[in-house]
């Protein structure tokens, strides 16, 4: 126990350091107060969902829900390893899509490895499947990955808008890695096994309630926009039931403190960097159109950055490259979600997964992991981008016809307009007038100077405007925008149907 705590100290200290730096950044005004308030409003629901879904997953595991599911999978396999393999793939995909990638890495991995060991099958392909799918299956829904939650509001008004762009690349994110693993381990998967004896949960009430909560929660996570609300309700129900049935399971460790500190610190630090000029430095890399080559470039930059510095900071740093374009933003998500399979630090899920399998006696050398990961990441990102390019052709043509729709009213809005919002509006004006979203090196200075001057003039105008009207509510304005978007979509569908 002491050794385990010592091993965690460097990571915990790093998280604490980032939180302290973030606090200093806000306290000293390096991140303006208005920007800090806007950031808090954007990220608080995201972090709240992370806490709630982690509590739900941990308590469901304590109630033996995942163990019982694994036993049923073993029986449904009817002694054929290939059938068991398919069932495990399904479990990993469902877990990742609805309960997030960390749930698959931390909770599903040991269940699957112990299942394979219990039936006398090599656990290696099953272990690799959980870590690969924890990343590559995390593109389908906003709740599947923290990066998706951050991008969702910029991609569409509701989960359906996100799903319209994500379903095809997400399908590639499942099929390509599974195909690679199936071919590589085909000899292992041809065998047979004997089903293990059935074990019963020690507390049937906890098991039934936890299973029912999960069954009710999963569809809500795919249907509602504010996913933190059903997740928080599910967590509250389980906490109350466990308080009566198994109080010892309720501990502070249920809250993912390190993940919260890491994410919150990164949010503040990267936002401050953008406010102080990082976004302008990245402008030459911005997405320019929806061609396959351009989408591959954006996804490739995301994948390289994720394997270099971890997928969450990679997304936060690179988000301005594609924030104005839902299709390009989905390409970036392909890179940072499906691409981090090569380095151990490419995502937190990989490190958590490796800790779990090592404790269970499964060894995967990092060199071998990186080699196979390179093959899987390259193939998966390529196929996923091709799928995105195909489905984006049927996306709302308003994404491609003009940039003016990306400029929103910035006057008399509450909370107050931020530096980034003013600069992004100025950038859209310059892109429209110049006819280019990606200026050449020779034109970049003029491009950036125009953005600076328009942003300054806009800021002065907003500061000088006087009105007696109460500030407009951002959420209410967002609802109106979504309604206008839905009407445009309906109109386009009617036009296309009539033309057919």
N, C-alpha and C positions, 0 to 999 in steps of 0.2 A: 504494500500500500504506500509506504513512504517513497519507494523508488518510483512508483507511478506518479506521485505528486511532484517529485523532482523533475520528471520528464516533462510535465506540463508547465513548469515554471517559465521556461524561455518564451513559450507561446503566450502565456498569460501576461508576462511582463511586456511583450511587444504590443499586445492589445491595450494594456494600461497606458503605455507610452503614446499610442495613437490617440487615445481618448484625451490625454492631457494636452497633446499638440492641438487637437481639434478645439478644446476648450479655450486655449490661448488664442487661437485664430479668431474665434468669435468674440472673446473678451476684448481683444485689442483692435477690433474693427477691420482686421484684414479681410474678413468676410463681412460685408455690410449687413446691418441689422435687418434691412428689408429682405435681402437675399437669404439670410439665415431663417427668417420667418417663413418665407416661401418654401425653402428646403424642408423645414420641419413639417409644414402642411403636406408636402408631397410624400415624405418618407415615413411619417408616424404610422399611417395605416399599414404600410408594407412591413415595418418592424413588428407591429402588433400582430399581424397575421403569422409571422415567423414564430413568435412566442406561442401563440395559441395552437398552431398546427404541431409544433414540437411537443407540447404538453399532451395533446390528443394522441400522437403516435407513441409516446413513451408510456402513457397509461394503458393504451390498447395492448402494447407489448407485455406490460406487467400482468394484464388480464389474460394472457396466453392466446390472444386473437390470431396473431401471426403464426404461432406454433400449430394451432388447430388447422389453419388454412393450409400450411405446409403438409400436414398429415393427410388432409383430403387430396392434395395434389398427388401425393405418393400413391394413394389408392386409385385415383383416377388414371394414373399412368399404366395400371394393369401389368406391372412388371417390365414394361418396355422403357428403356432409358430415353429413347427419342421422344416418347410421349411425355415423360417426366420433364424433359428438356423444354418442350413446348409450354408445359404448364408453368414452369419456373419463369420462362420469358414473359408470359402473360402476367404473372404476379409482379415481376420487376417493373414492367411497363405501367401497370395500373398504379402501383405504389409511387412511381416517379411522377406520373402525370397528375395525380390528384393530391398526393401527400408530400411532394417535393423530392428532389434528388438526394438530400441528406438523409431522409427517412429510408430510402433504398440502401444507401451506403452503410448506415449505422444499424438499422433494425432488420432489414430483409437479408442482408449479406450473411450474418451469423446463422439465421434460420435456414437459409438455403445450403450453406456449407455443412452444417450439422445434419441436414436431411440427406445430402449426398454421402457423407461419411457413414450415416446410419444404415444406408441401403447398400453399402459396399461399392460405390461408384467414385471415380476420381473427382474431387471437388473443384479442380482447377478451371474447367470450362464454366462451371456454374458461378464461381467466384469472379471470373473475368466478365461474365455476362452482367452481373449486378453492377459492377463499377462502370462498365461501358454504357449500359443503359441508364444508369443514374445520371449520366451526362447527356447522352444522345437522345434519350426519350423525354428530355426536359424542355422541349420546345412547343408542345402542343397547346397548353393553356397558360394563362397568366400565372396561375398558382404553381406551375410546375417548377419554376426557378425564380430566384430573387431578381435576376436580371429582367425576366419577363414582366414581373410586377412593376418594375421601374419604367419599362418601355410601353406598357399596355395603354396608358392614357394618350400617348403620342401616336399609337398605331390605329386606334379606333375607339369608338364610344362605348363598346361593351365587349364581352367575351366573344360574341359572334363575329365582330369585325376582326378581332385578333385571329380567330380560328380560320377565317376566310383566307388569310395569307399563310398561316402556320401549318395547316393540315398536311399539305403535300410534302414540304421539307421535313415535317415531323415523322411522317410515314417512312421517308428515306432514312431518317435518323434511327429508326428501329430495324428496318429490313436489312440495310447494308451491314451493320455490325453483327447482327445475328447470322447472316449468310457467311461472313468471314469466320466467325467462331464455329459454326456448324461444319464448314469444310475443313478447318484446321483440326478439329477434334472429332472427325467423323468416326474413327475407330472406337473411341470411348462411347459415343452416342448410339452405336449399333447394338450394345449389349442388353442384358436383362438383369432384373434385380428382384429381390423378395421384399414385399411391402412390410414396413415396420409395424409393431403392435401399436394399437391406438391408445393414446394417453388422454386423460380427461383433465380439464382445467380444475384447479383446486377450489376455486370459488365460482360456481356457475352463475350466480347473480351478476358478478362483475363481468364475466365473459359475455353474457347475453346483452347487458346494457351497453358495454363497450362496442360489441359487434353492431348493435342496432344504431348507435350513434354514428359509427363509420358509414354504415349503409345509407343513412339519411344525409350525411354530410357530403359524400362524394358528388352526387348530382348537383347540389347547391353550389359547390365550388366551380362547376362548369357553367352555371346559369346566371349567377348574380354578379354584379359589378363590384360591390364592396365586399370582397371575400373575407375580410377580417371579421365581419359581423357573424356569419354562421360558424366560422372557426372558433371565435371567442365563446359563442353560445355552447358549442360542443365541448370545449375545454371546461367551461363552468359546470356543465352537467356531470362530466366525469369526475371533476374535483369534488363535487358534493357527494357523489356516490362513493368514491374512494374514502372520503372523510368518515363515512359510516362503516364501511366494510374493511378497509385496509389503510388505516391512517398513516402507517409507516412509509407507504409509497409516496406520500406527499412531502416532497423535500425541495429545497431551493435549487438543487441541481437540475430539476425539471426545466427550469428556465435556461435557455442557451446564452448564458452571460457573455462568454467569449465571442460568440458569433454576433451578438448584439453590439458589443463594444467595437469589434472589428468593423462591422458594417457602418455603424454610426460615425465612427472616426473617419473612415474612408469617405463617406458622403460629404462631411464638412471640409476635409482637406482638399478633395478634388474640386468641390464647388468653389472654394476660395481660389484655387489655381485657375479655374475657368474665368472667374471674375477679374483676375489679375493678368489675363492675357493668354492663358493656355489655349483657349478656344480659337483665338486669332492665329496662333502658331500652327494649329492643326488644319486651318482652312484649306491649304493646298491639297490635303488628302480627302476633302469632302466628296461625297458621292455625286456623280454627274450622269443621271439617267438610269435606265433599267435594263441596259444591255447585259448579256450574260457575262461579258468580260468585266464590266464595271461592278456587277454584283459579286463576282468572284474576287475582285480586288478588295472590296469592302470586307467580305467574309474572311479572306486570307489575312488581312491586317488584324481582324479580330482574333482569329485562331492563333496567330503568332504572338500577339500581345498576351492572350490568355495563358499560353504555355510559358511565357516569359515572366509574367507578374501576377498570375492568378486571374480567373475569369471575371470576378466582380470588379476589382479596380480597372481591369482592361475595359470593361463596358463603360464604367463611369468616365474614364478618360476619353474614350472614343465616341461617346454618345453624340457630341455636337457634329460629328462627321455626317450623321444621317438623321438627326432629330427632325429635320424639315420634311422627310420623305418616309412614309410608312414602309414602302417596299425595301428601300435601302436599310432602314432600321431593322427589318426582319433579316436581311442579309447579314447585318452585324451580329444579331442574335444567333444566327447559324454558326458564325465563327466562334463566338465566346461560349456557346452552349455545347455544340457538337464537336468543336475542335480541341478542347483541352483534354487530350488523352495521352499525351506524350511525356510530359514532365511530372514528377511527383507533386509539385506545388501548383499545377495548372488549375486545380479546384480543391476546395476544402474537402469535398466528398472523397477524393482519391486518398488523401491522408487519413481520413476517418476509416475508409475501407481497408487500407493497408494495416492499420492498427488492429482492426477486428480479425482479419484473416491470420495475421501473425500470431495472435493470441490463441487461435484455433489450430495452430500447427501447419498452416498452409503457407508455402514459400513461393513467392513470385519475384525473381530477381529484377531489379529496376531496369537493367539493360534490356532484358527480354520484354519487359512491360513497355518500355519506350519504343522498341522496334515494332512490336505488334500495334502499339498505339498510333505510331506514325502511319502505318498502312491503313488502319481503320479511320483515323481522322481525315487523312487526305481523301480517301474514297468517299467517306460519308459527307464531308463538306461539299465536294464536287457534285455529287448526285443531288444533295439537298438544294444547292443553288440552282441547278438545272430545273428542279421541280418548282422552286420559287419563281424563276423566270417564266415558266409555263403558266402558273396560276395567276401571276400578277397581270397578265394580259387581259384577264377578265375582271380585274379589280376596278374600283371606282375610277373612271377616266378623269375625274377632277384632280386626282393625284398628279396626272401628267399634263393636263391642259394648261394649268396656270399656277403661279406661285402666290397670287394675291390672297387666296383662301387661307394661306398660312399666317397672314398678318391679322391679328385680332385687335379689338379695341383695347387700348391701354390706359385710357383716361377714366378717372373716377371709379377705379376698381378696388375692391378690398379682398385680401390684403393688398398693400400698395404694389405698384409695378416694380419689378426688379431690374437690375442692370442687365442681366442676361436677356430678359424679355425685350427690352428696348434695343439691344444690339442685334438680336435675332430678327426683329422687325426691319431694322436698317439693312441687314444682310439680304433679306428677301427683296427689298426695294432695289438694291444694287444688282442682284442677280437678275431680276426681271428686266431692268433698264439695259444692262449690259448684254443680256441674252446668254449668259454663261454662269454656271454654278461652280466651275472649276477653272479659274483663270490660269493662263500660262505664267511662268516665272517672271517674264518681263512685265506682265500686266498686274501681278499681285500687289505691288506697292500702291498703284493707283486704286485698285479694288479696295484694299484695306483702308486707305485714306478716305475714300468716299464713305465707307461704312462708319468710320470714326466720326466724320463730320455730320452725317445724317443722324447718328445716335446722339451726338451732343446737342444738335438742334432739336431733336425730338424730346430729349430730357428737359431742355430749357422750356420748351413749349408746355410739357406736362406740368412742370413746376409752376408755371405762370397762369395756367388756365384756372378760371374761377367758376364755381357752380354752387348752387344751393341744394341741388339734388343729393340724396343720400348715395353713398358708394354702391355700385352694382356688385352683387354677390357672384364670386367666381363660379361657384357650383351651379347657380341658376343660369349663368351665361353659358356654361359648358353643356347644360341640359338643352338649351335652345340650339346650340351648335350641333349637338347630336341629332336633334329633331330635323334640322335643316339637312344634315348629311343623309338621314334616312329617307327624306323626301326626294333628294337628288338620286339616291340609289333606286327608289321605286320608279322615278321618272325614266331613268336609264333602262331599267328592266322592261318598262312598257314600250319604250322606243325600239329596243332590240327585238322584243316579241312581235311588234307590229311589222318590223322589217323582215322577219323570218316568214 
